[in-house]
């Protein structure tokens, strides 16, 4: 499942990944970002894996996704991955993007680190209505 929040004042999108991170969750995450950016314009993005319990992602899927450029060129992307296995996956994604000549996201262990890295002041996220992802409603909060 996925929860989405937005700090409009600081222009930061937050995607919180819950439960299991798999190919389906990655597709929902991409759809959520694309739809949100189409409606609101580009922004910084934080992908928070703090509540993720399990990873069921095929390595080739992650590598394929890493070949695609960021949706918001010129904006920061930060992956929050507190667990070792999640951090290794995030670092692998970062490395694939960097190797492809694409701007790579930052990888940190906590939301506090993400906050400091952006340097925009305290982030305050308001929930985003995700009804526009009706086809994937079961995976979105």
GUTOR-849406 format. One record per residue (C-alpha): residue in one letter; x, y, z. Coordinates in steps of 0.02 Angstrom, whole numbers, plus 50000, padded with zeros to 5 digits. Last residue first. Layout:
aXYZ/...
END
This chain:
x497795024650064/x498325016449901/x498554997949863/x496734992849858/x496315008349757/x497385003049608/x496055005949476/x495425021149572/x497095030149567/x496215046949548/x495465043449720/x497185047449791/x496695062749892/x498335069149961/x498635069850148/x499475085750211/x501335085050245/x502245097350357/x504115098250325/x505195108150446/x506385119650353/x506895118850171/x508615111050195/x508235096550078/x509605086150160/x509015090950335/x507235084750301/x507885068750222/x509005065950373/x507515068550490/x506515056350382/x507815043150425/x509085031350345/x509605041350192/x509805037850006/x509955052449885/x509215050149713/x510265048449556/x510365060749412/x510485049949256/x512085044649167/x511535026449156/x512845022049287/x512085035049404/x510365027549383/x511005009849412/x511995015749565/x510485024349642/x509415008749614/x510764997949695/x510865010349839/x508985009149863/x509064990049864/x510504990149988/x509555002750096/x508024991550096/x509064976550152/x509954986650287/x508364994050360/x508105012750377/x507755016750194/x507205034550160/x507415037749973/x507665055849925/x507295063949759/x507825082049732/x507135092949593/x508035098349434/x507155085849323/x505475080449394/x504975063449322/x506695056049352/x507425046949203/x507045028749163/x508505016549169/x508195013849356/x506505005949316/x507354992549213/x508614989049353/x507214987749480/x506264975649372/x507844965249341/x508114963449529/x506364956149552/x505524965049695/x504724955749839/x505304966949980/x504454965150149/x503964975850299/x503954993450226/x503525005850363/x505145016050349/x505165014750159/x504875033350132/x505045039749954/x505325058449967/x504995069149816/x505465086949765/x504165094849654/x503555096349475/x501815102749431/x500215100449529/x499065090549413/x500315082349296/x501515080049443/x500165071049543/x499675059649399/x501485054949361/x501915052349545/x500395041549583/x500645031349424/x502485028349468/x502025023049645/x500645011749581/x501885003349462/x503175001349601/x501834994049715/x501394981249582/x503214976449557/x503434973349744/x503664983149905/x502644974650041/x501834982750195/x501795001450178/x502675013350058/x502565031550109/x502595043549962/x502965061450012/x502885075849887/x503855091649929/x503435109149867/x503975118550024/x502325127450054/x501315113549972/x501985099950086/x501165084850006/x500645067750068/x500345050749988/x500075033950072/x500475018049975/x500005000050000/
END
